[in-house]
Structure formats: C-alpha cells, structure tokens
Amino acid sequence: MSRSVRLVPAVAGVLALALAGTACDGGVRGTPGGSGVRDPYYPKAGNGGYDVGHYALTLDYTPATRHLTGTAVITARATKDLSAFDLDLTGLHVDSVRVEGEDARWNRSGQELTVRPHDDLTKGETFRTTVRYSGTPHTVTDPDGAEEGWLPTGDGALALGEPVGSMAWFPGNHHPSDKATYDIAVTVPKGLQAVSNGELTEQSDKGGRTAYHWHTAQPMASYVAAVAIGHYDIKRSTGPHGLPVLTAVDPSQAKASAGVLAKIPDILDWEEYNFGPYPFSSAGAVVAPPHSAGYALETQNRPVFPGAPDTSTLVHELAHQWYGDSVTPESWRDMWLNEGFATYAEWLYAEDHGGPSAQETFDDYYKGDHEAIWAFPPARPSSAAHISDSPVYERGAMVLQKIRQKTGDDTFYDIIQGWAAAHRHGNADTAEFTAYVEKMAPDKDFSRIWKDWLYGDGKPARP
C-alpha cells in the first residue's frame, strides 16, 4: 500500500476516487486536512484539519542494533469534516494504521503520512489513530547544520525535537501551534535508564528488559518532547513549594555537574519571583554524554544538556519553562519570544548575583564588536537557517531591556509576569506580545522600539 506505483492517467484517476471515498458511503462528505500549516520557515511542518489532545507513545529500543519499535495512539479532534488527514513522520517503516479501531488506508510522501479513515470524520468529532511502526530512527539535519531527531550515544540514544526532529521518532502534528498531553513508555535492556518528560508513574522489569512510563499532564509542544536512554545517575530532590526535581546525569559528568545542578531549587525560586509561578508539575535536568548534541535544549520539565552546564546556561534553559514551553510560539517566526526572554533571564540573574546590570550588558552589546546582532531584526529572521542566530537571542533580549527602560521596573515586571500568566500552557505570537505591552502601559509610546529594535533592519541609531 505504501509503495510508489507509476499509473497511467485514467487508472490514476479511478484510484484517486476510490481512495477519497469511504467504504460505507461511496462518496466524500469531508475534504483532506492538508499537509503543513504554512509556517513561514517550515511550511511542511504540522498538518491541517485537526487538533491533537493526547499522545500515548509506546517505544521499545535496543541500542546494540539501533532498532526502535513504536506504537503511537493519537487522540485528536477534527476541526473540519475530514476524508483524510496527514501526520508528520520521517524514516521508519509504518506497519499499520487504524482509526477508531478500523483499518485505514494510508500512503507516504516525504515526511507526510496521509491517512484515509474507513469512515469520514465529522467536524468536532474526537477520534483515535493508532500507528504501529518500526526501524532505525535517523538524525535530522536542520538548515543551520544542527542535528536533532534520534541521536545515538555510546550506550543508548538521545531523542530531541527542535524544530522538527520529533517526526524522526513518532508520528504526529509536529508544529508548536498544536500542543498536547503525553504518556511516553520506553522499554530498554535491563540496566539502562529511559528518562522522558513529566513524572515517572511506573517502572517494571520483564524478560531482561525494563519499561519506564512517563506522564506529562500539562500541554507540551512536540519539539520539547524528549527521551534519554543510557546509563544515568538519577537523583530526586524538591524545589519551591515541594516541587519534585529529578536529575539524570551521565556518570562521566556526575562530578562536573553536581555543583551547578544543586542550584536548581534556588534558580527556580529566583525565576518564580521574577516570572511568576512555575508552570509545570515537576522540574530537573538531563545531563547527557558530552557531544551527544551540539546544544542545550529546553525540553519540558527537565532541559537536556550535552555535558555539564554552567550556571548561566542552566538559568537560560529553566527560564524557557515559562517562555517557550508554557508560552509557546505560534510559529517559528516568533522564536525571539523564546530566546530573547531566556537570554534576558541570564542578564537579570547576573544583575541580581553580583554581575553586570542588564543595562551594562545591553551597552556592551551595543557598543562592542557584535556585528552579527544586527544581521536581521529579531521578529523577522532571514530564513530557517537563522532562527537560532544572535539577533533572535541577544537583540531579542535588548528589546526587553528597551521596554524596561521605557516603563520602569514595576510595570516591566508586571508585563513579563502577566504575559506568562495570560498565555500559560498556550501559544502566542509577536503581535500579541506588542499589543499586551501597550495594554499594560497605555501612557507610553513603544512605536520606536517596535520600529527600530524589533522589526528594523540594521543597528538602531541610538541606544
């Protein structure tokens, strides 16, 4: 069914009609959901016609053979009448697809898994899709050269997703605009650990293998879902208000990581003071083997670090739990709402802990030899290859400092705390943020900040 077959036009037309109709009514009430959500930088990411509410992933991985067997049960709601819908999945072999317990027709083209259910789906209907798949998951290379997806390590693997790597290890609606709750069960050879998002709800041994069941109750974008498999030292502690904190550390990094990871409760306490209540039900960190990835990532509940992090990086990734994980960008164009905020958190932390003030850091960037910052405006990255470049991070943070200059500290902290609260567990874009700022400080004129610092090309004339 998934093989490519060259058809003469007449036969192709007959087949297309047959595939479009349902088995019971011989015609089409709905229409296909559509591939991609027209993201300005990743137009093929995500899919139209439905919203996912929950993913239940059951994974079985053997590092020695790099073989993954998976079952994804995806509960979604149709947002239109559907005759077909797409899921994002790259690599891996699809063994079967069922919708509402019935075998479904399906075919694949690139990263698109197109599913044609036995019966059309009605707008507003909640439906369950079960995809069974297997194979060797692969690594995805971004336009900027970074690698994500399924990253093999010496004794296991690291599964990361920003921006589109999650489609390398499970089928889904892989765009930040569609968040869902998750249950992720991972079975590995006994003696290895499997760490994921949320809380560990069950661990069991059978036949020389261990199954770990993780539950994420708060909505999560697929790009911050993660799995770390290997030998890890697991430690549990508590943070503010008794918040469970779990750290998983590669043994080779235990000594180098101990001091900085011990700061997690204090950092979370400081971030709550500045950003408002912590948005999730647990926290922590995963310190993976060195060089397992080329970057740290704000995976929900517990960020992932490729080797022992420094304090500033830990502050940055934990700040993302508010800005990026809880308040998630509507599209990849809005990355500065993640990275500008997390970078500014580093500046604020330094200011409060004996380092330079945020204004001094701002001035250093403005006056110093930092030409890369002015390559493009934070709210308009030049291409997908540049959404993680300096303008998104440092110049994004400079926008926040300009707002602070304009409003004063009391209103500024009302803004950043209110923003996190207003969009808690949701999505937002840059236009919503600028409107929110203007609403919170109606007596101030922000037009020059938006024009020169957020959307303007080149270095603004005056700081």
N, C-alpha and C positions, 0 to 999 in steps of 0.2 A: 504493500500500500504506500510506503514511503519512497519507493524507487522512482527515479526520473524516467519517464517514458515519452518518446517523441511521437506525437499524434498528428495525423492529417487533420486539417481544419474541421471537416464535418464531424469526424469522430470526437475531436476535442470538444466541440460544442455540445454534442449529446452527453458526453461525460460530465461537463461542467453543469448542465442542467440537472443531471442525476444527483450530483454531489450537493447541489444547492437545495434540493427538495428534502423534506423529511420523509422518514419511512412510512409514516401513518397518513399524511395528508396529501402527498404528491405535489405540493406547491410550497411557495415561500410566503410566510407572513412577515418574518423579520428580515434583516439585512446583516451582512457581515459586520463585526465590530470594528474592524480596521486595525492595521498594524502601525505602531508608532503613535505618539501623541504630539508630534510636531515640535518636539523640544528644539530650541534654536541651535543647540550644539550636538545633540544626539537624537536626530529625528526618528530613528528606528526604535528607540527605547520606549518601553511601555506599550500599551495597547488600548484601544477604544472599546466602548460598549459595556463595560462592567467595572465594579469596584471590588477589590478583594477585602474580605473581613478577617480571614484567618488562614494561615498556612500550618499544616501538620506535616512535617518532614521526617521521614524515617530513613536514615542513612546507615550503610554498613561499608566500612573501608578497611582494606588490608594494605598497609604501607609497603610491604615487600613486593607486591605485584602492582601497586598503584591502582587497584580495581575498586570502583565505587558502585554499589547497588543502592538505588533510591526509590522511594515512593513518596510522591507529593500529593497530599489531599488539600485542595484549594477550595475554600468556601467563599463564594462571591455573590454579588447582587447585580443583576442585569440593569443597566441604565437606559436601555432601549430594547426593542424587540430584536432578538438575535437569531439568525440562521447559522452563524458561525462566529468564532472568536479566536484571537491569537494569544499565545503565550510566548515569552522570550526564553529560548534555550539554545545554547551553542555547544557543539560537540555532543558526546554521549549518544547512546542508542536508545530510542524510545521503544519499549516493549509492548505497551498497551495504553490506551486512553479510554476512560469511562466517564460519562456524565450522568449524574443522578442514577447510578447503578446500571446504566445501559452502555454497551459498547458504542463508541463514537468513531466515525471516520476521521482521519487526520492525514496531514501531509506536512512536509518540511521544506523550507526555502530559506537558506541562510540561517539567521537567528530566529526565524519565525516558525513556531509550531502552530499550524492552523487546525482548529478542532471544529468538526461539524457534528453537533449532538444529534441523537436519534430523533428527538423532538425539538422544535424551535423553542427558544426561551422567551418569556414574556417580560416586558419592562417591569421592574420592581421585584421580579422573582429571585429568590435566593437559590443558588444551585451549587452542587458539589462536583468537582472534577478530580479524578484520580489518575495520575500519570505514573506509570512504572517505567524506570529507566536504568541504564547501567553503562559501564565502560570506564575509560580512563579520562577523568576530567582534565581539562587543559588550562593553561595560563592565557590570560587575555592581555594584550599589549595595547595601551592607550595611545592616542595621537601624540602625547608628550613623551612616550617611551617608557612610562611607568608600567609595572606589571601587577596584575591582580588576578582574581579568579581562584583557581586551585593551585597553590604554591607548594610543591613537595619540599619537605625538610629532611634532615638526616634520619629521623626516626618517626616521621609522621607527615603532617601537612598543615598548611595554614590557608583557610578559605576567607578571602576578603572581597569586597564588592565595589568600592568607589572607583569610577562611577557606574560601570555596567558589568563588573566581573561576577556578580552573583548568578547571572544566567549560565555560568560555566558549571555550576553545581546543583542548581534546582530550577525548574520551570516556574515562571511567574510573570507578574506585571511589573517589570523592573524599571520603574521610574519613581523618583522621590515623591511625586504627587499622589501616589497610591500606597498608603501605609496600612499595616495590618498587625494583628497579634500573631504570635508564633508558638508552636511546640516543635522543638527540634530534638529528635532522639538519634544518637550516634552510637553505633556498635563498633568496637575495635578489639584487636587482640588483647587478652588479659595482660595487665602490667602497664598498658598505656592509658593515658587520660584523654578525655574528649571534653573540651570546655567550649561553651557557647554563651549566648545572651541570656539574660534573665536569671532565674533561680533554678538550681538543681532540685528536681522533685522526686527523682527515683534513680537508683543505681543498682544493677543486678548482674550477676555472673551466670553464664550458661555455656557449656561446651567450649571452654577455653577462651571465651570472649566476654567482654564487659559492655553493657549498654548504659549510656548516660542519657537521662531525659531532662531537658531544659525547657522552662516555660517563661515566655515573655508576655506579660499581661497588658502592658501599655503599647499603643501603636508604634510600629517601627517601619522605617523605610528599608527596602531590601538591601540597599547599598551599605547599611551599617549592621547587617546581619553577619555573623562570623562563626567559624568553627576552628579551634586549635587542637590538633591531635599530636600526641607525643608524650615524652616523659616530662611531667611538670610537678613542681613542688606547690601544693595547694595550701593556702593559709586563709583563715577566716578571722575577721575582727568586726568591729562595729564603728560606724561613723556617727554623725549628728542624729540625735533622736533615736538612737538604736538601729540606724540603717545598716543592714547586712553588707559587709565589704568582703569580697573574695578576690584574692590574687592568685594567679597561676604563673609560675616562673620557671623557665628553662633552667635546669640545675647549674649549667655553666655560668648563668647570670645571677645566681642567688646572692652572692656576696656583694656584687656591684650594685644590685637593685635594692638591697634591704633598707638602706637609709632613706632613699627617696620615696619608696613605697610606704614607709612608715608615716610619711607626711599626708597621705590621702585623707584621713579624717579631718586634719586641720585645714587642708586646702578646700575640702568640701564645705567646711564650716565657714571659711572666708568667702567662698563663692555664694553660699546661701545668703550671707549678709549683704553681698553686693548685687546678686542677680535674682534673689527670691528663693522660695522653697525648691529643694531638689526635686526634679520631675519624675523620678523612677523609683522602683521598689528595692533596688539593690545597686551596688557600685563595685568598683575594683579596677583591676588591670590584668592584662595578659602580657608577660614579657617573653616573647618568642625567641628562638635561637637567633644569634646575630646573622644579619644578611638574609634572613628569611623573606623580608620585604625591604624595599628601598625607602620606607617612610613609616611614620606612626599614623594610626587611623583611629578615629573617634567611634569605634564600634560601640553600639548601645550597651549601657550598663558598665561595661569594662573595656576601655580602649586597649588597642594592641600596639605594642612597641617592639621593633626588631632589635632586641638587646636592651640593656639597662637605659632608662630615660634619665634626662636631667630634670631638675625641678620645673624649669620654665616650660619644657615640653609637656610635662605632666599637668601643669596648670592649664595649658592650651587645650589638651585633649579632654580634660574633665569639664572645662567651660563649654565645650561642644555639646555636652549632655543637655544644656539649656538651649544653646544656639546652634542648630544643625540637626540634633537628634530629636528633641522635643518640638522646637520650632524649626520645621524642615523647609528647605527652599521649594518653591512651586516649580521651578525649572532650574537647569544647570546654569542659566544666566545669572541667577541670584546667589551664586556661591559666596560673594562677599559678605552676605548676611551670616554665613557660617564662619568664614575665615577671618574677616575683618573683626568680628566680635571676639573670636577666640584669641587672636593676636592682641587685641586691645586688653583682654584679660591678663595677658602676660605683662603688659605695660603697667596696668593697675596693681598687679601683685608686686612688681618691682618697686613701685612707688610706695606701697604700704610696708615693704620689708627691707628698707634701708638702701634701695637702689635709686636710680634716677626717677624723677617725676615723669608722668605721662607727657607733659608738655616738653620736658627736656628730651625725651625720646623722639617726640614729634619734630622738634627743632633739629636734632641730629640727622634725621632722615631728610628733612627739607634742605638743610644747608650742606650736607655731606655729598660724597660722590656716589649717589644711588640712582643713576640714570634709569635703571630697569623699572623703578617705581612708576615712572611717567610714560611707560610704553603704551598704555591704553587706560581708559577710565575704569574704575572698579566695577561699575554696573554694566559695562559693555566689553567683556573680554573679546579679544580679536578673533579667537577661534577656539575649538575644543582643545587644541594643544596648549592653550594658555590659561585655562580656567583655574589652574593652581599656581599661577605666576605671582610675582611680587605685588603688582597693583591690586590684586584681589586681597592679599594679606595685609601688607604694610600700609598701602594707600587706603585700603578699606578701614583700617584702624585710625588713620588720620582723619577720615570723615567723622568718625565718632568723637575724636578729640575736638574737631571744629564745632560739633554740636554742643559738646560740653562747654567750650569757650563761650558759645552764644547764650546758653541757658543758665549757666551756673550749676554747681554740683547738685543742689537739692532737686531741681527739675530734671537734670540729666539722669540721676539715679531713679527717679520716678519713671522716666522714659524706658530705660533698659529693663527695669523690673516689670513694668507694666506690659512691655512688648512680650516678654517671656510668658507672662500670665495670660495675656489676651489670646495668644496663639498656641497655648500649651497643648501638646500632642496633635498639632495641626500643621498646616502649610501656609506659607506667606511669600509674597514677592516684594520687590524693591518699592514699587508704587504704594503698596500698603504700608511699608515702613515709613516712607516720607510723609504720607498722609497722617500716620499716627503721631509722628514727631510734631507736625504742625498743629494737630489737635491738642497735644499736651502742652504746647507753648504758643498759644494763639497770638500773643503780643509780640512774637519775634518773627523776623523775616529771614527765612532759610534759603531764599532763591539763589543767592550767590554760592552758598555751599553746594547745593544740588548742581548748579550750572558748572562751577569751576572744579569742584573736588570729586563729585560723584559721577558726573556724566561728561565732564570736559576733557578734551584732548590736551596732552602735554602738561607741563608744570605750571600750576597757577602762579600768577604774577607776584602775589604777596601771601605770606603765611597767615 
